[in-house]
Amino acid sequence: MLDLNRYRNLVFQGQVTNADRVMVERVNAAIQQIKALLATRAPLKEAASAV
């Protein structure tokens, strides 16, 4: 995730002007992993009532 954040910062600051295919693929893979993690978590209301 740190590499992805560094890459985002370089793009945002204009130091990288061409998309790197490998980094775009890594970003897409990370998005899918985050979506999968969020799908397995209980909503906040359910988690709070379980305590």
C-alpha distances in whole Angstrom, upper triangle without the diagonal:
4,5,5,6,9,10,11,12,14,15,16,18,20,19,18,21,20,17,16,17,14,11,13,13,9,9,12,11,8,11,13,11,11,15,16,15,16,19,20,20,23,24,24,28,29,26,28,32,31,31
4,5,5,6,9,10,11,12,14,15,16,18,17,17,20,20,18,16,18,15,12,14,15,12,11,15,14,11,14,17,15,15,18,19,18,20,23,23,23,26,27,27,31,31,29,31,34,33,33
4,5,5,6,9,10,11,12,14,15,17,15,14,17,17,14,13,14,12,9,12,13,10,10,14,13,11,14,17,16,16,19,20,20,21,24,25,25,29,29,30,33,34,32,34,37,36,36
4,5,5,6,9,10,11,12,14,15,15,13,15,15,13,12,13,11,7,9,11,8,7,11,11,9,11,14,14,13,16,18,18,19,22,23,24,27,27,28,31,32,30,32,35,35,35
4,5,5,6,9,10,10,12,14,14,13,16,16,14,14,16,14,11,12,14,11,10,13,14,11,13,16,16,15,18,20,19,20,23,24,24,27,27,27,30,31,29,31,34,34,34
4,5,5,6,9,10,11,12,11,11,14,15,14,13,16,14,11,13,15,13,12,16,16,14,16,19,19,18,21,23,22,23,26,28,27,31,30,30,34,35,33,35,38,38,37
4,5,5,6,9,10,11,10,8,11,11,10,10,12,11,8,10,13,11,10,13,15,13,15,18,18,18,21,23,23,24,26,28,28,31,31,31,35,36,34,36,39,39,39
4,5,5,6,9,10,10,9,11,12,11,11,14,13,10,10,13,12,10,13,15,13,14,17,18,17,19,22,22,22,25,27,27,30,29,29,33,34,33,34,37,38,38
4,5,5,6,9,9,9,12,14,13,14,17,16,13,14,17,15,13,17,19,16,17,21,21,20,22,25,24,25,28,29,29,32,31,31,34,36,34,35,39,39,39
4,5,5,6,5,6,9,11,11,12,15,15,12,14,17,16,14,18,20,18,19,22,23,22,25,27,27,27,30,32,32,35,34,34,38,39,37,39,42,42,42
4,5,5,6,5,7,9,9,10,14,14,11,12,15,15,13,16,19,17,18,21,22,21,23,26,26,27,29,31,31,34,33,34,37,39,37,39,42,42,42
4,5,8,8,9,12,12,14,17,18,14,14,18,17,15,18,20,19,19,22,23,22,24,27,27,26,29,31,31,34,32,32,36,37,36,37,41,41,41
4,6,8,10,13,14,16,19,20,17,17,21,20,18,21,23,22,22,26,26,25,27,30,30,30,33,35,34,37,36,35,39,40,39,40,44,44,44
4,5,6,10,12,14,17,19,16,16,20,20,18,21,24,23,23,26,27,26,28,31,31,31,34,36,36,39,38,38,41,43,41,43,46,47,47
4,6,9,11,13,16,17,15,16,20,19,18,21,23,22,23,27,27,27,29,32,32,32,35,37,37,40,39,39,43,44,42,44,47,47,47
4,6,8,9,13,14,12,13,16,16,15,18,21,20,21,24,25,25,27,29,30,30,33,35,35,38,38,38,42,43,41,43,46,47,47
4,7,9,13,15,13,13,17,18,17,19,21,21,22,25,26,26,28,30,31,32,34,36,37,39,39,39,43,44,43,45,48,48,48
4,6,9,12,11,11,14,16,15,17,19,20,21,23,25,25,27,29,30,31,33,35,36,39,38,39,43,44,43,45,48,48,48
4,6,9,8,7,10,12,11,13,16,16,17,19,21,22,23,25,27,27,29,31,32,36,35,36,40,41,40,42,45,45,45
4,6,5,6,9,10,11,12,14,15,17,19,20,21,23,25,26,27,29,31,32,35,35,37,40,41,39,42,45,44,45
4,6,5,6,9,10,11,12,14,15,17,18,20,21,23,24,26,27,29,31,34,34,36,39,40,39,41,44,43,44
4,5,5,6,9,10,11,12,14,15,16,18,20,21,23,24,26,27,29,33,33,35,38,38,37,40,42,42,42
4,5,5,6,9,10,10,12,14,15,16,18,20,21,22,24,26,27,31,31,32,36,36,35,37,40,39,40
4,5,5,6,9,10,11,12,14,15,17,18,20,21,23,25,26,29,30,31,34,35,34,36,39,39,40
4,5,5,6,9,10,11,12,14,15,17,18,20,21,23,25,28,29,31,34,34,33,36,38,38,39
4,5,5,6,9,10,10,12,14,15,16,18,20,21,23,26,27,29,32,32,31,34,36,35,36
4,5,5,6,9,10,11,12,14,15,16,18,20,21,25,25,26,30,30,29,31,34,34,35
4,5,5,6,9,10,11,12,14,15,17,19,20,24,24,26,29,29,28,31,34,33,34
4,5,5,6,9,10,11,12,14,15,17,19,22,23,25,29,28,27,30,33,32,33
4,5,5,6,9,10,11,12,14,16,17,20,21,23,26,26,25,27,30,29,30
4,5,5,6,9,10,11,12,15,16,19,19,21,24,24,23,26,29,28,29
4,5,5,6,9,10,10,13,15,18,19,21,24,24,23,26,28,28,29
4,5,5,6,9,10,11,13,16,18,20,23,22,21,24,27,26,27
4,5,5,6,9,10,11,14,15,17,20,20,19,22,24,23,25
4,5,5,6,9,10,13,14,16,19,19,18,21,23,23,25
4,5,5,7,9,12,14,17,19,18,18,21,23,22,24
4,5,5,7,10,12,14,17,16,15,18,21,19,21
4,5,5,8,9,11,14,14,13,16,18,18,20
4,6,8,9,12,15,14,14,17,19,18,20
4,7,9,12,15,13,12,16,17,16,18
4,6,9,11,10,9,12,14,13,15
4,6,8,6,6,10,11,10,12
4,6,5,6,9,10,11,13
4,5,5,6,9,10,11
4,5,5,6,9,10
4,5,5,6,9
4,6,5,7
4,5,6
4,5
4
